[in-house]
């Protein structure tokens, strides 16, 4: 207590202004240190954000690449499905036309000899839909 009383009694205005200036400088130093550490933390967070952004861009590119590959695979599978459906239809047509076996046998022989669709149709009386699979499987390429 003696220190405080002697501090205030000797030079009240000078000591008070020194005390206020000292406190002000202390708070300025504390605020400056806080701003500096906040700046460092923001810089570190900014670096982390830029790394994350690059990683997200890389992932987006990978997903686009996968999407293109999957689209290509989908097209190939659709082509196979179309081919299988067409083969199924051709097999059904061939199976349904067993009453005209002699016509089909003649059409197969003509296809083996290289006859065209029109020639086989005129000769056998079969429809184009029945002749196409025969030409496909038995025709000369």
C-alpha positions as CSV (number, residue, x, y, z in Angstrom):
1,X,0.0,0.0,0.0
2,X,2.9,2.3,0.7
3,X,4.0,2.1,-2.9
4,X,0.5,3.1,-4.2
5,X,0.2,6.0,-1.8
6,X,3.7,7.3,-2.6
7,X,3.0,6.8,-6.3
8,X,-0.2,8.9,-6.2
9,X,1.2,11.6,-3.7
10,X,4.4,12.5,-5.5
11,X,3.2,13.4,-9.0
12,X,-0.4,12.5,-9.5
13,X,-0.7,13.8,-13.0
14,X,2.6,12.5,-14.3
15,X,2.3,9.1,-12.7
16,X,-1.3,8.7,-13.9
17,X,-0.4,9.6,-17.4
18,X,2.5,7.2,-17.3
19,X,0.2,4.5,-16.0
20,X,-2.4,5.2,-18.7
21,X,0.3,5.2,-21.4
22,X,1.8,1.9,-20.1
23,X,-1.6,0.2,-20.0
24,X,-2.4,1.5,-23.5
25,X,1.0,0.2,-24.8
26,X,0.3,-3.2,-23.2
27,X,-3.1,-3.5,-24.8
28,X,-1.7,-2.4,-28.2
29,X,0.9,-5.1,-27.9
30,X,-1.7,-7.7,-26.9
31,X,-4.0,-6.7,-29.7
32,X,-1.0,-6.7,-32.2
33,X,0.0,-10.2,-31.0
34,X,-3.6,-11.4,-31.4
35,X,-3.9,-10.0,-34.9
36,X,-0.5,-11.6,-35.8
37,X,-1.5,-15.0,-34.5
38,X,-4.9,-14.7,-36.2
39,X,-3.1,-13.8,-39.5
40,X,-0.9,-17.0,-39.2
41,X,-4.0,-19.1,-38.5
42,X,-5.9,-17.7,-41.5
43,X,-2.9,-18.2,-43.7
44,X,-2.7,-21.9,-42.6
45,X,-6.4,-22.3,-43.1
46,X,-6.1,-20.7,-46.6
47,X,-3.4,-23.2,-47.5
48,X,-5.6,-26.1,-46.3
49,X,-8.6,-24.8,-48.3
50,X,-6.5,-24.5,-51.5
51,X,-5.3,-28.1,-51.0
52,X,-8.9,-29.3,-50.5
53,X,-10.0,-27.4,-53.6
54,X,-7.3,-29.1,-55.7
55,X,-8.3,-32.5,-54.3
56,X,-12.0,-31.8,-55.1
57,X,-11.1,-30.8,-58.7
58,X,-9.1,-34.0,-59.1
59,X,-12.0,-36.0,-57.8
60,X,-14.4,-34.2,-60.2
61,X,-12.1,-35.1,-63.1
62,X,-11.9,-38.7,-62.0
63,X,-15.7,-38.9,-61.8
64,X,-16.0,-37.4,-65.3
65,X,-13.6,-39.9,-66.6
66,X,-15.6,-42.7,-65.0
67,X,-18.8,-41.3,-66.3
68,X,-17.4,-41.4,-69.9
69,X,-16.2,-44.9,-69.4
70,X,-19.6,-46.0,-68.1
71,X,-21.4,-44.3,-70.9
72,X,-19.2,-46.2,-73.4
73,X,-19.9,-49.5,-71.6
74,X,-23.6,-48.7,-71.6
75,X,-23.5,-48.2,-75.4
76,X,-21.7,-51.5,-75.8
77,X,-24.2,-53.3,-73.6
78,X,-27.1,-51.7,-75.5
79,X,-25.5,-52.9,-78.8
80,X,-25.2,-56.5,-77.3
81,X,-28.8,-56.3,-76.1
82,X,-30.0,-55.2,-79.5
83,X,-28.0,-58.0,-81.1
84,X,-29.3,-60.6,-78.7
85,X,-32.9,-59.4,-79.2
86,X,-32.5,-59.6,-82.9
87,X,-31.0,-63.1,-82.7
88,X,-33.9,-64.2,-80.4
89,X,-36.4,-62.9,-82.9
90,X,-34.6,-64.6,-85.8
91,X,-34.5,-67.9,-83.9
92,X,-38.2,-67.6,-83.2
93,X,-39.0,-66.9,-86.8
94,X,-37.0,-69.9,-87.9
95,X,-38.6,-72.1,-85.3
96,X,-42.1,-70.9,-86.3
97,X,-41.6,-71.7,-89.9
98,X,-41.0,-75.4,-89.5
99,X,-44.0,-76.2,-91.7
100,X,-42.1,-74.8,-94.7
101,X,-38.9,-76.8,-94.0
102,X,-38.4,-77.6,-97.7
103,X,-38.6,-73.9,-98.5
104,X,-36.1,-73.1,-95.7
105,X,-33.8,-75.9,-96.9
106,X,-34.0,-74.5,-100.4
107,X,-33.3,-71.0,-99.1
108,X,-30.2,-72.2,-97.2
109,X,-28.9,-74.0,-100.3
110,X,-29.4,-70.8,-102.3
111,X,-27.7,-68.7,-99.6
112,X,-24.8,-71.1,-99.7
113,X,-24.6,-70.6,-103.5
114,X,-24.5,-66.8,-103.0
115,X,-28.0,-65.9,-104.1
116,X,-29.4,-62.5,-103.2
117,X,-32.3,-61.9,-100.9
118,X,-34.6,-61.0,-103.8
119,X,-33.7,-64.2,-105.7
120,X,-34.3,-66.4,-102.7
121,X,-37.6,-64.6,-102.0
122,X,-38.9,-65.1,-105.6
123,X,-37.9,-68.7,-105.6
124,X,-39.1,-69.9,-102.2
125,X,-41.9,-67.4,-101.4
126,X,-40.4,-66.7,-98.0
127,X,-40.6,-63.2,-96.5
128,X,-37.6,-60.9,-96.2
129,X,-37.7,-61.3,-92.4
130,X,-37.3,-65.1,-92.8
131,X,-34.6,-64.9,-95.4
132,X,-32.4,-62.3,-93.6
133,X,-31.3,-64.7,-90.8
134,X,-30.7,-67.4,-93.3
135,X,-28.4,-65.1,-95.4
136,X,-26.7,-64.0,-92.2
137,X,-25.8,-67.5,-91.1
138,X,-25.5,-69.4,-94.4
139,X,-24.8,-66.7,-97.0
140,X,-21.4,-66.2,-98.6
141,X,-19.6,-63.2,-97.3
